[in-house]
Structures are given as C-alpha cells and as structure tokens.
Amino acid sequence: MPIIKVENLVKRFGSITAVNNISFNVEEGAIFGFLGPNGAGKTTTISILCTLLVPTSGNAFVNGYDCEKESSSVR
C-alpha cells in the first residue's frame, strides 16, 4: 500500500486551474522528488496533502486516510 496516493487530482481557483488531473503513488520508505517549473501546482498539491486545501475533484490519501474526509487523521 502506498504511503501517499493521488488520483486524478484537480484544483481550480476560479478560472485558474492550478492542478490539472495528476495521479501518482509514493511507496513507504521511498525518496520522492516533486519537481516542476514555477506555477506547475507543486505547492497546491502539497497543501492538499497537508489538508490545508480541498481539491476541486479527485482524491488524495496519506497513509490510507482520505485528505478531504479524514483530515484530522492525516494531520
């Protein structure tokens, strides 16, 4: 089971799409680089994984907990 699982994640701020349908898994113990140019949605994605933002659509899980529905367990 992956420690981080992101499925079809989308985040929009009005007419701006900050994260556009990304999916990835990070296995427990893995070293994972999250790289991209400015404005690619890296900080927005991490903010969703930290439960600071709610995704427009898609799912994000940390240690099996849904970041949107089980935010206190994620934290």
C-alpha positions, 0 to 999 in steps of 0.5 A, a space after each residue: 500500500 502506498 504511503 501517499 496516493 493521488 488520483 486524478 487530482 484537480 484544483 481550480 481557483 476560479 478560472 485558474 486551474 492550478 492542478 490539472 488531473 495528476 495521479 501518482 503513488 509514493 511507496 513507504 520508505 521511498 525518496 520522492 522528488 516533486 519537481 516542476 517549473 514555477 506555477 506547475 501546482 507543486 505547492 497546491 498539491 502539497 497543501 492538499 496533502 497537508 489538508 490545508 486545501 480541498 481539491 476541486 475533484 479527485 482524491 488524495 490519501 496519506 497513509 490510507 486516510 482520505 485528505 478531504 474526509 479524514 483530515 484530522 487523521 492525516 494531520 
